[in-house]
């Protein structure tokens, strides 16, 4: 793929800008802005908790969780290291030193549901079917490492059956409804992105559920890893995902 085709699919900023242009998708996209002092100050005051992430990056590398603990105290965590500050200026100065000249984004923080006191999110795999229709082919939970802020498998996250993660909270009927809602959202995102990126064959939509079970689109990955589904005991989804990848010649 040429540079104009591939770069936008790597840029979280350009993908976010495209998604918020769709009225049915926009309500599920957390407020996202470019990292700078003005945006940081207004967003930390408004939301209390933020994620600061590289515009281009994978596997949760470089992601920072930032919090305002009261009007004067601030903190951020990167990997397993947490720093606290007693003024916004010192907080910003330290973050700016970490970010340096690289392009970073600030995203409204979503207070994710927990399982055994560990945060989790959900990956929805959406692929072109052999009939060239967009289809949600797999959904899996990603249970984060207890001491880390990201849930990625490559960062100590544990792939899990979504039903197991939600069974203590909602009925089987409601779980199935939630999965259908997330699948529908994922397919809508794929169709919308495919209008601009014609070569798109598959996406991985990372969704966080908050305490009210509202789905929030944390990120859209244009090169989703199919092998995460192999971690499930039931291999049905994994077989379908791999079959669709092979049919579209999309090399995992």
PyMOL commands that set and color helices and strands:
alter all, ss='L'
color gray80, all
select helices_A, chain A and resi 3-10+12-19+23-26+37-47+88-99+153-155+162-166+172-196+226-231+236-247
alter helices_A, ss='H'
color red, helices_A
select strands_A, chain A and resi 32-34+49-54+64-68+74-78+81-85+104-108+114-115+118-128+134-143+158-160+202-209+215-221
alter strands_A, ss='S'
color yellow, strands_A
deselect
rebuild
show_as cartoon
